[in-house]
Amino acid sequence: MNLLAPVDIRPAATRFDTELDWLDSHHSFSFGAHHDPTNTHHGLLLVLNDDVVAPGRGFGAHSHRDMEIVSWVLDGELEHRD
């Protein structure tokens, strides 16, 4: 893994979009149906999402192996359980 990879600028309008009844997600890396094997990591960063989650909703329990999750909450509250 090259930790000094060149910066790949992806303007917001070009990012993948996933819309569900409880989630509006704009993501910069491969996710679900938007799989791109050439776009799976940027150094140590695996995922960068801009998500809007409906109140009282969220992802069901699922594992994350060998990674930390960092979230910036701009409005409301977020709970993450391991």
C-alpha positions, 0 to 999 in steps of 0.5 A: 500500500502506497501511503504517499499516493497522489491526491485524487480530487473528486468534486461532490457532483461526481461522487457516487450516491446511494439513496434509501428510505433512511439514508442519503449517502454520497461516497468517494470510494467503492461501496455496494453497487458502485464497486470500482476495484481501482478506487478502494483505498487512499493510503490508510483511509478506506471510506469517506462518506457524507451521510444523512441518516433519518432519525431513529434509523441507521445501519444494522449490526455489522463488523468492521475488521481492523479499522476505526470509525470517525464521525463528524456529526453536524446536526442531531446525535449519532450512536455507534455500537460495536 
